[in-house]
Amino acid sequence: MANFRYYKITKTKKIRYISNFCKNSLCIVFLHGFMSDLEGEKPRALLNFAKKNKVSFLALEYSGHGKSSEKFIEGNISKWSEQTSKLIRKKTKGSNLILVGSSMGAWISLKQFEIFKNRIIGFLGIGAAPEFLEHIMWKKFSKKMKKETIKKGIYNLKHGDYEYPITYQLIKDGRKNKVLNKKINLKIKVTMVHGEKDEAVPVSYSRKVLRLFPNAHKKINVIKNGNHSLSNKRGLKIILKELKLLI
């Protein structure tokens, strides 16, 4: 994908991002998932959608992801949320925001409401996974797995074809970043899109997110036979249709 740039966080650390700006007051901010990057179909489709609809676009790779600096095992929710806030502040020029959070990106999106709530006018979650580290990972670890994670500081979790290096600092940091206990009283549009056959995150997580918004115009679209990523043609078509309705 073209348009990649780097934002220096310190002299030695940089975050890779992609942005496209139009002269209007709306920006779509895409936040990707755990151990993902900006090379997939979703960011490409969202960038093209933004260009076509003449709205601005921003997406970043958190530290330890994609081509951004640092090792993945040094990252956590606090760090990735802070990097996201920094880039939104620097690169969106005070525009109104529509946040699009995929999986862990929905958790990081919810963290942004603490900072940009007066600018956020819409939120689209895709297979939303807030607080997944505790409820989907740690609680399902066996005693042996937990013991190894605490003792060695890391556990290499195998899931399908992937291996996730889960550090104990990441788990502990996740507990400091609870979002499911805080209501967000904004009158905005909030839509959750979730695959019916999501193998990683139950649909109930998207419902939990909707319950955080008592005053919002809320909607959930459960995609029949849909998986977690929803990156196929059909999934992307539905995501873009819902995004269009948010705009």
C-alpha positions as CSV (number, residue, x, y, z in Angstrom):
1,M,0.0,0.0,0.0
2,A,1.3,3.5,-0.9
3,N,1.3,6.5,1.4
4,F,3.3,4.8,4.3
5,R,5.1,7.3,6.5
6,Y,7.0,7.1,9.9
7,Y,6.3,9.2,13.0
8,K,9.2,9.5,15.4
9,I,8.2,8.9,19.0
10,T,11.8,9.2,20.3
11,K,15.1,9.5,18.5
12,T,15.3,5.8,18.0
13,K,11.7,4.7,18.0
14,K,9.2,5.2,15.2
15,I,5.7,4.3,14.3
16,R,4.6,3.4,10.8
17,Y,1.3,5.0,9.7
18,I,-0.7,5.8,6.6
19,S,-2.7,8.9,6.2
20,N,-4.7,10.7,3.5
21,F,-6.2,14.1,4.2
22,C,-9.1,15.9,2.6
23,K,-10.3,19.5,3.2
24,N,-13.2,18.6,5.5
25,S,-13.8,18.1,9.1
26,L,-14.1,14.3,9.2
27,C,-11.4,11.6,9.6
28,I,-11.7,7.8,9.7
29,V,-9.2,6.3,12.1
30,F,-8.5,2.6,11.7
31,L,-7.0,0.6,14.6
32,H,-5.9,-2.9,13.7
33,G,-5.9,-6.1,15.9
34,F,-3.4,-8.0,18.1
35,M,-0.2,-9.0,16.2
36,S,-1.7,-7.6,12.9
37,D,-0.5,-4.8,10.7
38,L,-1.5,-2.5,7.8
39,E,-0.7,-4.9,5.0
40,G,-4.1,-6.6,5.0
41,E,-7.3,-6.2,3.0
42,K,-9.2,-4.1,5.7
43,P,-6.9,-1.1,5.8
44,R,-6.6,-1.1,2.0
45,A,-10.4,-1.2,1.6
46,L,-10.9,1.5,4.2
47,L,-8.3,3.8,2.7
48,N,-9.9,3.4,-0.8
49,F,-13.4,4.1,0.8
50,A,-12.1,7.3,2.5
51,K,-10.6,8.5,-0.8
52,K,-13.8,7.7,-2.7
53,N,-16.0,9.5,-0.1
54,K,-13.6,12.5,0.2
55,V,-13.0,12.0,3.9
56,S,-9.6,11.9,5.7
57,F,-8.0,8.6,6.8
58,L,-5.4,7.6,9.4
59,A,-4.1,4.2,10.4
60,L,-1.0,3.2,12.4
61,E,0.9,0.1,13.4
62,Y,1.5,0.0,17.1
63,S,5.1,-0.6,18.4
64,G,6.2,-4.2,17.8
65,H,3.6,-4.6,14.9
66,G,4.3,-4.4,11.2
67,K,7.2,-2.1,10.4
68,S,7.0,0.0,13.6
69,S,10.0,-0.1,16.0
70,E,10.5,-2.2,19.1
71,K,9.8,-5.9,19.9
72,F,6.3,-7.1,20.2
73,I,6.9,-8.5,23.7
74,E,7.8,-5.0,24.9
75,G,4.3,-3.6,24.1
76,N,1.0,-3.5,26.0
77,I,-2.4,-1.9,25.9
78,S,-1.2,1.3,27.8
79,K,1.7,1.8,25.3
80,W,-0.4,1.1,22.2
81,S,-3.3,3.3,23.3
82,E,-0.9,6.2,24.1
83,Q,0.8,5.9,20.7
84,T,-2.6,6.0,19.0
85,S,-3.6,9.1,21.0
86,K,-0.3,10.8,20.0
87,L,-0.8,10.2,16.3
88,I,-4.5,11.2,16.4
89,R,-3.5,14.5,18.1
90,K,-0.7,15.1,15.6
91,K,-2.2,14.0,12.4
92,T,-6.0,14.7,12.4
93,K,-5.9,18.5,12.7
94,G,-8.8,18.7,15.2
95,S,-11.2,16.9,12.8
96,N,-14.3,15.0,13.9
97,L,-13.4,11.3,14.2
98,I,-15.0,8.0,13.2
99,L,-13.1,5.2,14.9
100,V,-12.9,1.8,13.3
101,G,-11.5,-0.8,15.6
102,S,-10.8,-4.4,14.6
103,S,-10.6,-7.0,17.4
104,M,-8.0,-5.5,19.9
105,G,-8.4,-2.3,17.9
106,A,-11.9,-1.9,19.4
107,W,-10.4,-2.0,22.9
108,I,-7.8,0.7,21.9
109,S,-10.7,2.7,20.3
110,L,-12.6,2.6,23.6
111,K,-9.5,4.0,25.3
112,Q,-9.6,7.0,22.9
113,F,-13.0,8.1,24.2
114,E,-11.2,9.1,27.4
115,I,-9.2,11.7,25.4
116,F,-11.2,12.6,22.3
117,K,-14.8,12.2,23.3
118,N,-15.8,15.6,22.1
119,R,-14.5,14.9,18.6
120,I,-15.7,11.3,18.2
121,I,-19.0,11.2,16.2
122,G,-19.0,7.5,15.3
123,F,-17.6,4.1,16.3
124,L,-17.5,0.9,14.2
125,G,-16.3,-2.3,15.9
126,I,-15.2,-5.4,13.9
127,G,-15.0,-8.6,16.0
128,A,-14.6,-6.3,19.0
129,A,-12.3,-7.8,21.7
130,P,-12.1,-5.4,24.7
131,E,-10.3,-6.9,27.7
132,F,-9.6,-10.1,25.8
133,L,-6.3,-10.7,27.5
134,E,-8.0,-11.5,30.8
135,H,-11.3,-13.1,29.8
136,I,-10.3,-14.9,26.5
137,M,-6.7,-15.7,27.3
138,W,-5.7,-15.7,30.9
139,K,-8.9,-17.2,32.3
140,K,-8.6,-20.1,29.9
141,F,-4.9,-20.8,30.7
142,S,-4.3,-24.0,32.6
143,K,-2.6,-23.8,36.0
144,K,0.6,-25.0,34.3
145,M,0.4,-22.3,31.6
146,K,-0.2,-19.6,34.2
147,K,2.7,-20.9,36.3
148,E,5.1,-20.8,33.3
149,T,3.9,-17.3,32.3
150,I,4.6,-15.9,35.8
151,K,7.9,-17.8,36.2
152,K,9.4,-17.1,32.8
153,G,7.5,-13.8,32.1
154,I,6.2,-15.2,28.8
155,Y,4.2,-18.0,27.3
156,N,4.2,-18.9,23.6
157,L,0.5,-19.6,22.9
158,K,-0.2,-21.6,19.8
159,H,-3.5,-20.9,18.1
160,G,-4.1,-22.4,14.7
161,D,-1.1,-21.6,12.5
162,Y,0.0,-18.8,14.7
163,E,2.1,-18.5,17.8
164,Y,1.5,-15.6,20.2
165,P,4.2,-14.6,22.7
166,I,2.0,-13.6,25.7
167,T,4.1,-11.8,28.3
168,Y,3.0,-11.5,32.0
169,Q,3.5,-7.8,31.8
170,L,1.0,-7.6,29.0
171,I,-1.6,-9.5,31.0
172,K,-1.0,-7.3,34.1
173,D,-1.2,-4.1,32.0
174,G,-4.5,-5.3,30.5
175,R,-6.0,-5.3,34.0
176,K,-5.1,-1.7,34.4
177,N,-7.0,-0.8,31.1
178,K,-10.5,-1.9,31.9
179,V,-13.1,-0.4,29.6
180,L,-16.2,-2.5,30.1
181,N,-17.0,-0.9,33.5
182,K,-17.3,2.7,32.1
183,K,-20.4,4.1,30.5
184,I,-19.9,6.5,27.5
185,N,-22.9,8.9,27.5
186,L,-22.4,10.3,24.0
187,K,-25.3,10.6,21.5
188,I,-23.3,9.2,18.6
189,K,-23.7,6.3,16.1
190,V,-22.2,3.0,17.3
191,T,-22.2,-0.1,15.1
192,M,-20.7,-3.5,15.9
193,V,-20.0,-6.0,13.0
194,H,-19.3,-9.6,14.2
195,G,-18.9,-12.9,12.5
196,E,-21.4,-15.5,13.6
197,K,-18.7,-18.1,13.4
198,D,-15.9,-16.0,15.0
199,E,-13.4,-18.6,16.2
200,A,-11.5,-16.1,18.5
201,V,-14.0,-13.8,20.1
202,P,-17.6,-14.5,21.0
203,V,-20.4,-12.2,19.6
204,S,-21.2,-11.4,23.2
205,Y,-18.2,-9.1,23.3
206,S,-19.8,-6.8,20.7
207,R,-23.0,-6.8,22.7
208,K,-21.0,-5.8,25.8
209,V,-19.5,-2.8,23.9
210,L,-23.0,-1.6,22.8
211,R,-24.1,-1.7,26.5
212,L,-21.5,0.9,27.3
213,F,-23.3,3.5,25.2
214,P,-26.8,4.2,26.8
215,N,-27.5,7.2,24.7
216,A,-26.1,6.1,21.3
217,H,-27.8,5.2,18.1
218,K,-26.8,1.5,18.4
219,K,-26.7,-1.4,16.0
220,I,-25.2,-4.9,15.7
221,N,-24.7,-6.8,12.5
222,V,-24.0,-10.5,13.0
223,I,-22.7,-11.8,9.8
224,K,-23.9,-15.3,8.9
225,N,-21.0,-17.8,8.7
226,G,-18.6,-14.9,9.2
227,N,-15.2,-15.5,10.8
228,H,-13.1,-13.3,13.1
229,S,-11.3,-11.2,10.5
230,L,-14.1,-10.6,8.0
231,S,-11.5,-9.7,5.4
232,N,-13.2,-11.5,2.5
233,K,-15.1,-9.7,-0.1
234,R,-18.5,-10.3,1.6
235,G,-17.2,-9.2,5.0
236,L,-15.6,-6.0,3.6
237,K,-18.7,-5.1,1.6
238,I,-20.8,-5.2,4.8
239,I,-18.1,-3.3,6.8
240,L,-18.0,-0.5,4.2
241,K,-21.8,-0.4,4.0
242,E,-22.1,0.1,7.8
243,L,-19.3,2.7,7.7
244,K,-21.2,4.6,5.0
245,L,-24.3,4.7,7.3
246,L,-22.1,6.1,10.1
247,I,-20.9,8.9,7.9
